[in-house]
Amino acid sequence: MAQSKHGGRKLGQSNKMTALVVDDNMINRTIHHRLLDNLGVENEVVSNGKEAVDIHYSGKMFDLILMDMDMPIMNGIEATKKLRDMGIRSVIAGVSSRAMEEEIREFMEAGLDDYQEKPLTMSKLVSIIHKIN
């Protein structure tokens, strides 16, 4: 299978969808991890934007990245910009409790494919996943 438009699948790799959860809040990471597990999506979790960038530098690729906006060390806006600058074409969905229109616009302009307000629900997650398929 060739690499998809958005995802990171390559020849010889599993057809299973992969995701990276990026959130500094352990409860949110756990919820997002379990929602993805329930959908059969292989996923990893990291706690800030720098870790998200670093895991991509290590060569890992994901079909989907769930990116929080407010995190220490490197926030979601900066991490999204860096990932796009690196040529990462995964679907990146911003997930935040922030509702200020200007902040959401800045996050979208950083390179998001989607934005969902927390709490992330199964229906919101399915809507994001449909952007990949």
Residue pairs with C-beta under 8 A, 6 or more apart in sequence:
1 9
1 10
1 11
1 13
1 15
2 11
3 9
3 10
4 63
4 132
5 89
6 63
6 89
6 90
6 91
6 113
6 131
6 132
7 17
7 18
7 61
7 62
7 63
7 64
7 89
7 90
7 91
7 132
8 18
8 60
8 61
8 62
8 63
8 89
8 90
9 15
9 18
9 61
9 63
10 61
14 42
16 40
16 41
16 42
17 40
17 41
17 42
17 63
17 64
17 129
17 132
18 41
18 42
18 43
18 61
18 62
18 63
18 64
19 36
19 41
19 42
19 43
19 44
19 62
19 63
19 64
19 65
19 66
20 43
20 44
20 45
20 46
20 52
20 55
20 60
20 62
20 64
20 65
20 66
20 90
21 29
21 32
21 33
21 36
21 43
21 44
21 45
21 46
21 66
22 45
22 46
22 47
22 48
22 49
22 51
22 52
22 65
22 66
22 67
22 68
22 71
22 76
22 79
23 29
23 32
23 45
23 47
23 66
23 68
23 71
23 95
24 47
24 48
24 68
24 70
24 71
24 72
25 68
26 47
28 68
28 95
28 118
28 120
29 45
29 47
31 119
31 120
32 43
32 45
32 66
32 95
32 120
32 125
33 43
33 45
35 120
35 121
35 122
35 125
36 43
36 125
37 43
38 122
39 122
39 125
39 126
39 129
41 64
41 129
44 55
44 60
44 62
46 52
46 55
47 71
48 71
48 72
48 73
48 74
48 79
49 67
49 71
49 73
49 74
49 75
49 76
49 78
49 79
49 80
49 82
50 73
50 74
50 79
51 73
52 65
52 67
52 74
52 79
52 83
53 74
53 79
53 82
53 83
53 86
56 83
56 86
56 88
57 86
61 88
61 90
62 90
63 90
63 91
63 132
64 90
64 91
64 92
64 93
64 128
64 129
64 132
65 83
65 88
65 90
65 91
65 92
65 93
66 93
66 95
66 120
66 128
67 76
67 79
67 80
67 92
67 93
67 94
67 95
67 112
68 76
68 94
68 95
68 96
69 75
69 76
69 77
69 94
69 96
69 98
69 103
69 107
70 76
70 96
70 98
71 79
74 82
76 94
76 96
76 107
76 110
77 106
77 107
77 110
78 110
80 92
80 94
80 107
80 110
80 111
80 112
81 110
81 111
83 90
83 92
83 111
84 92
84 110
84 111
91 113
91 114
91 128
91 131
91 132
92 111
92 112
92 113
92 114
93 112
93 113
93 114
93 115
93 116
93 128
93 131
94 104
94 107
94 108
94 112
94 114
94 115
94 116
95 115
95 116
95 117
95 118
95 120
96 104
96 107
96 115
96 117
96 118
97 117
97 118
98 104
99 117
104 115
107 115
108 115
113 131
114 127
114 128
114 131
116 124
116 127
116 128
